[in-house]
Amino acid sequence: MKGYLPYLIGGLAGMLVAILLSSLLALTGTPQLIVFALLPAAGGAVLEHLVQRRSGNS
């Protein structure tokens, strides 16, 4: 479970950014779905990559 922690934290951060963007830009429909699909996954992947790079496990 510890190995998934960076991805989960990045996913949560991406979800928070998606919520903020959606409310600030008043997104609805397809753009909102795209933002909520891409940002959590991208946030998790980026943070996981950074943690692995920093620890030398790449």
N, C-alpha and C positions, 0 to 999 in steps of 0.2 A: 504494500500500500504506500510505503514511503516513496517509492519511485514515481508514483503518480501525482504526488503532492504539487510539484511545480506546474504540471499541466492543469490541475484543478484550480490552482490559484490564478494562473493565467486565463483560464476559461471564465472564472468569476470576474476578473478585471475586464475582460472583453465584454462580458454581459453588462457590466455597469456602464461601460463606454457606449454600448449599443442602446441602452435605455436613455442615457443622456442625449445622444445624437437624435434618437427618435423623438424625444420630447422637445428638444431645442429646434429641430428642423420640421416638426409636425409631420413626420413621415407616416404614410398609410399605405396599405396594399403591398404590392410587390417590392418597392424599395425597402420597406420596413422588414419584410421577410428576408431579403438579401442581407441587410445589416445584421439581423439577429442570427442568421445562419453563419456568416463569415467571421464576424468579430470575435465571438467566443472561441471558435476553433483556431483562428489566427493568433489570438492572444495566448492561448494554451501552448501552441506550437512554438511561438517565439520565446516565451519564458522557459519552456522546457529546453530548448536549444541553448539559450544563454546559460542556464544552470549547468548543463552538461559540458559546455565549452569552458566555463569557469572552473569546474571540478576536474577537467581533463579526461572525462569519460567518453569523448566523442569517437 
